[in-house]
Amino acid sequence: MDKANPDFVAALGQAALSIWGDLPRDVQETLFETAMKGRDDQREAMARLLHERHPRTAHPRWPA
């Protein structure tokens, strides 16, 4: 992927955060997994941020 303009990336990220709770769960999961690809050390912090901003999106854990 070409390096995108950082301002565009930030604007798109802010837009996604602002509507996160309105997105269908499958879209949330796809965005989350795409954003966290190669960032395993940041997964928990990102999940916590999203769940704190949008409590109704806090999904139950997947069965083990």
N, C-alpha and C positions, 0 to 999 in steps of 0.2 A: 504494500500500500504506500502510495506517495505520502510524504510528510504534508499534513494539512496545516493551514493557517491556524496558529494557536488561538487566535481570537474566535475563529469559527468553532473550533473544538470546544473551547470554554463555553460559548453560547449554546451549543447543542447539549453539552453536559448539564448546564443550568436548566435548560428547557426540560430535559429528561427528569431531573430531580424535582422540578416544580409540578410535574404531572404524574410522578411515579405511582401514587396511590390510585390513580384513575386508569392505569394501564392494566390490561388483562395479565393474569399471572404468567402465562406462557411467554408473553412479551417481556415481562420483568425478568424472568429467568434467563431468557436469551440475551438480553442486554447485560445482565449481571455477569453471566458466564463469559460473554465476549469481552467485557471490560476487565475481568479478572484473569484472563488468559495470560499465563506467565507471571502472575502477581499473587501467588499463593500466600505470601506473607501478609497481604493486605485484605484478604477475603473477609476475615472476621470483622475487621474495622469498618469495611464498606457495608457489610450486612447490618452491623450495629447502627451505623449512620442512617441507613434507609429505614430501618425499623423504628428508630427514634423519631424521625421526621414524619413517618407515615405508619403509626402503630397498627392500623387495620391490615397492613400488608405483612405483618409478622406471621409467617407461615409456620405451622407445626413442623417439627423435624420429620424428614423422610424416614420410613421404617428401616431399621438396620438389616 
